[in-house]
Amino acid sequence: MLAEFTWGHLLTIVAAFVLLYAFGQAITWRRHAGHGRGTPGYARARDGRRYAAWSLLVALLLFALGWLTPLAGTAIAGGAA
C-alpha cells in the first residue's frame, strides 16, 4: 500500500475517469456523424462533440493540477507511521 496518498494521486485518478468519459463521447460523436440538421442523430453528434471537447479540457486541467502544482506532493492521508 502507498505510504502517502496525495492530492496529485486523487486528481490523476479523477482525470483518468474524465478522460474515459471524453472517449465515450467521442465514440458517440463519430457514431452519429453524417446525419442531417434537425434530426436526433445530428443532435447526438453535436452534443457528443461538445461534451468530448469540454471533458478533454477538464481532464487536461486535472492532470496539470495533479502533476505540475504543489498539490502533487500534498498528502491527504497516510504519512509517517
C-alpha positions in Angstrom: 0.0 0.0 0.0 1.1 3.6 -0.5 2.9 5.2 2.3 1.4 8.5 1.4 -1.7 9.3 -0.7 -1.5 12.8 -2.2 -3.9 15.2 -3.9 -1.9 14.6 -7.1 -2.8 10.9 -7.0 -6.5 11.7 -6.4 -6.6 14.3 -9.2 -4.9 11.9 -11.6 -7.5 9.2 -10.9 -10.3 11.6 -11.4 -8.7 12.9 -14.6 -8.5 9.3 -15.9 -12.2 8.8 -15.4 -13.0 12.1 -17.1 -10.7 11.0 -20.0 -12.7 7.8 -20.3 -15.9 9.9 -20.4 -14.4 12.0 -23.2 -13.5 8.9 -25.1 -17.1 7.6 -24.8 -18.5 10.9 -26.0 -16.1 10.9 -29.0 -17.4 7.5 -29.9 -21.0 8.9 -29.8 -19.9 11.8 -32.0 -18.4 9.5 -34.6 -21.3 7.0 -34.4 -23.9 9.7 -35.3 -21.8 11.8 -37.7 -23.3 12.5 -41.1 -26.9 13.0 -40.0 -28.8 15.9 -41.5 -29.6 19.0 -39.5 -32.7 18.9 -37.4 -32.5 15.1 -36.8 -32.0 13.3 -33.5 -28.8 11.8 -34.8 -27.4 15.3 -35.6 -28.2 16.5 -32.1 -26.5 13.4 -30.6 -23.4 14.0 -32.8 -23.3 17.7 -31.9 -23.7 17.0 -28.1 -21.1 14.3 -28.3 -18.6 16.6 -30.0 -19.3 19.3 -27.4 -19.1 17.1 -24.4 -15.9 15.3 -25.7 -14.1 18.6 -26.2 -15.1 20.0 -22.8 -14.3 16.8 -20.9 -11.0 16.6 -22.6 -10.1 20.1 -21.5 -11.2 19.2 -17.9 -9.1 16.1 -18.0 -6.0 18.0 -19.1 -6.6 20.6 -16.4 -6.9 18.0 -13.7 -3.7 16.2 -14.9 -1.9 19.6 -14.9 -3.2 20.3 -11.4 -2.2 16.9 -10.2 1.3 16.9 -11.6 2.5 20.5 -12.1 1.4 22.2 -8.9 2.3 21.8 -5.3 -0.8 19.7 -4.9 1.2 16.8 -6.3 3.1 16.4 -3.0 0.5 17.4 -0.5 -0.7 14.5 1.5 -4.4 13.7 2.0 -3.9 10.7 4.3 -1.0 8.5 5.4 2.4 9.9 6.1 4.9 8.7 8.7 3.7 5.6 10.7 
